[in-house]
Amino acid sequence: MGRNILVVEAVEHAEAALRARLGDDVDEVRVVVPVVRQGFFDWLANDERAASEAEEEASRLADELPQVVDARKGEADVMLAIRDALATFDADEILVALHPDEEALFAERVAAADLRPSVDGVPVRAIVVHDAAQ
């Protein structure tokens, strides 16, 4: 029996690293792209451009990963985005792709600081990925 994986991607174009970590025994993947690709002032202003870009990235990533059953943008608060997804997706594991600290924007640094080893009993694996689009 395969696993259900919640993929949380804060790094654009992380599909190669994510595919490598997913492995072959996956039944379903849900993709969430939190709206973290914004600076501090954009975050305060609830930046619609960043939200639209996150939705586009979620759709693009869904085309690149296997077994994707749903893909959407998520809250800038990554822990809230994860909990929102877990409310309707029975994940066995959460895979979070983040930038290294020196490349992360404000909202992503906040997200990384809040990340826990598990969320609601579901283990979290964080991977650090350099943004290939930069």
Secondary structure, 3 states (H helix, E strand, C coil): CCEEEEEEECCCCCHHHHHHHHCCCEEEEEEEEECCCCCHHHHHCCCHHHHHHHHHHHHHHHHHCCCEEEEEEECCCHHHHHHHHHCCCCCCEEEEEECCHHHCCHHHHHHHHHCCCEECCEEEEEEECCCCCC
